[in-house]
Amino acid sequence: NIQAFFIVDTVCVSYFTLDLVLRILSTPSLFNFLKSALNWFDFLAIVPFYVELIVGRESASGLAAFRILRLFRITRLFKLIRHSSRMMLMMEVVSNCLSELVMLFLTWVMGTLIFGTIMFYIEESEQSEFKSILHACWWAAVTMTTVGYGDLYPKTPLGQSIGSVILFLSMIYIALPMTLIVSKFSSTLQAHQEQISEKRRKFKKIPNKDHHGIF
């Protein structure tokens, strides 16, 4: 099984390496090529194989840095993004919504710290499950994202009331940025479809050359 896995891994890495080398040799601008994150994912996907091949499997397995480097093998999945127009569309939407996502993250962090601290002091007692502010912040984080694992929960009436308010506010917190993201997705999808339609119209306008025979 190990030998079969090694053969399959070798074939895949060889194909990925050849693909990366040919794209480097044929790129019109090496600087723009290096600026692309997907190209770096392609590079990181093949590095662990060659490190293991040069150093040796047993020697490489003992290196803590190589264990971390092995995690980059999962970046091979990002190669699927390059060959999927829908995935590239999603990446473009995420890039266009970067400011909204940053705002969402910062608001979530602030709410987690504020509500976690409040809940800790409300529930502070010997029987409380909130042993520290960090425990309370964990509860606030999963509550604001409407996940609610149930491992921690307030037991006092005041704490439960505050928790209900936080849960209500979290639904509004999730809903507001989602409308912006959906709007950006709709506009990006419409622009993408217009580009495809424009390419099809240009292709149809190409005149067909009539080939007349001798007779």
Backbone hydrogen bonds, N-H to C=O, Kabsch-Sander energy under -0.5 kcal/mol:
donor,donor_aa,acceptor,acceptor_aa,energy
5,F,1,N,-2.3
6,F,2,I,-2.3
7,I,3,Q,-2.0
8,V,4,A,-2.3
9,D,5,F,-2.7
10,T,6,F,-2.4
11,V,7,I,-2.3
12,C,8,V,-2.3
13,V,9,D,-2.7
14,S,10,T,-2.3
15,Y,11,V,-2.1
16,F,12,C,-2.5
17,T,13,V,-2.7
18,L,14,S,-2.5
19,D,15,Y,-2.4
20,L,16,F,-2.3
21,V,17,T,-2.7
22,L,18,L,-2.4
23,R,19,D,-1.8
24,I,20,L,-1.9
25,L,21,V,-2.4
26,S,22,L,-1.7
27,T,23,R,-0.8
33,F,29,S,-1.7
34,L,30,L,-2.2
35,K,31,F,-1.1
36,S,32,N,-0.6
36,S,33,F,-0.8
40,W,36,S,-1.1
41,F,37,A,-1.9
42,D,38,L,-1.9
43,F,39,N,-1.7
44,L,40,W,-2.7
45,A,41,F,-1.5
46,I,42,D,-0.7
46,I,43,F,-0.9
47,V,43,F,-1.2
50,Y,46,I,-1.4
51,V,47,V,-2.2
52,E,48,P,-2.3
53,L,49,F,-1.9
54,I,50,Y,-2.2
55,V,51,V,-2.7
56,G,52,E,-1.5
60,A,56,G,-2.7
61,S,57,R,-2.0
62,G,58,E,-0.8
63,L,60,A,-1.3
67,R,63,L,-1.6
68,I,64,A,-1.6
69,L,65,A,-2.1
70,R,66,F,-2.1
71,L,67,R,-0.6
71,L,68,I,-1.0
72,F,69,L,-1.5
73,R,70,R,-2.0
74,I,71,L,-1.4
75,T,72,F,-1.5
76,R,73,R,-1.8
77,L,74,I,-1.8
78,F,75,T,-1.3
79,K,76,R,-1.4
80,L,77,L,-1.5
81,I,78,F,-0.8
82,R,78,F,-0.8
83,H,79,K,-0.8
84,S,81,I,-1.3
88,M,84,S,-2.2
89,L,85,S,-1.8
90,M,86,R,-2.0
91,M,87,M,-2.2
92,E,88,M,-2.0
93,V,89,L,-2.2
94,V,90,M,-2.5
95,S,91,M,-2.1
96,N,92,E,-2.3
97,C,93,V,-1.9
98,L,95,S,-1.0
101,L,97,C,-2.5
102,V,98,L,-2.3
103,M,99,S,-2.1
104,L,100,E,-2.3
105,F,101,L,-2.4
106,L,102,V,-2.6
107,T,103,M,-2.3
108,W,104,L,-2.0
109,V,105,F,-2.4
110,M,106,L,-2.4
111,G,107,T,-2.6
112,T,108,W,-2.4
113,L,109,V,-2.2
114,I,110,M,-2.5
115,F,111,G,-2.6
116,G,112,T,-1.9
117,T,113,L,-1.9
118,I,114,I,-2.2
119,M,115,F,-2.5
120,F,116,G,-1.9
121,Y,117,T,-1.8
122,I,118,I,-1.7
123,E,119,M,-2.5
128,S,125,S,-0.7
131,K,129,E,-1.5
136,A,132,S,-1.8
137,C,133,I,-2.6
138,W,134,L,-2.0
139,W,135,H,-1.9
140,A,136,A,-2.4
141,A,137,C,-2.4
142,V,138,W,-2.1
143,T,139,W,-1.8
144,M,140,A,-2.6
145,T,141,A,-1.3
146,T,143,T,-1.5
147,V,142,V,-2.3
148,G,142,V,-1.3
160,Q,156,T,-2.6
161,S,157,P,-2.1
162,I,158,L,-2.6
163,G,159,G,-2.4
164,S,160,Q,-2.0
165,V,161,S,-1.9
166,I,162,I,-2.5
167,L,163,G,-2.3
168,F,164,S,-2.0
169,L,165,V,-2.6
170,S,166,I,-2.3
171,M,167,L,-1.3
172,I,168,F,-1.3
173,Y,169,L,-2.5
174,I,170,S,-2.2
175,A,171,M,-2.0
176,L,172,I,-2.3
178,M,174,I,-1.1
179,T,175,A,-1.5
180,L,176,L,-1.0
181,I,177,P,-2.3
182,V,178,M,-2.8
183,S,179,T,-2.0
184,K,180,L,-2.4
185,F,181,I,-2.4
186,S,182,V,-2.4
187,S,183,S,-2.3
188,T,184,K,-2.5
189,L,185,F,-2.7
190,Q,186,S,-2.3
191,A,187,S,-2.2
192,H,188,T,-2.3
193,Q,189,L,-2.4
194,E,190,Q,-2.1
195,Q,191,A,-2.0
196,I,192,H,-1.9
197,S,193,Q,-2.3
198,E,194,E,-2.4
199,K,195,Q,-2.2
200,R,196,I,-2.1
201,R,197,S,-2.2
202,K,198,E,-2.3
203,F,199,K,-2.0
204,K,200,R,-2.0
205,K,201,R,-1.4
206,I,202,K,-0.5
206,I,203,F,-0.8
212,H,210,D,-0.8
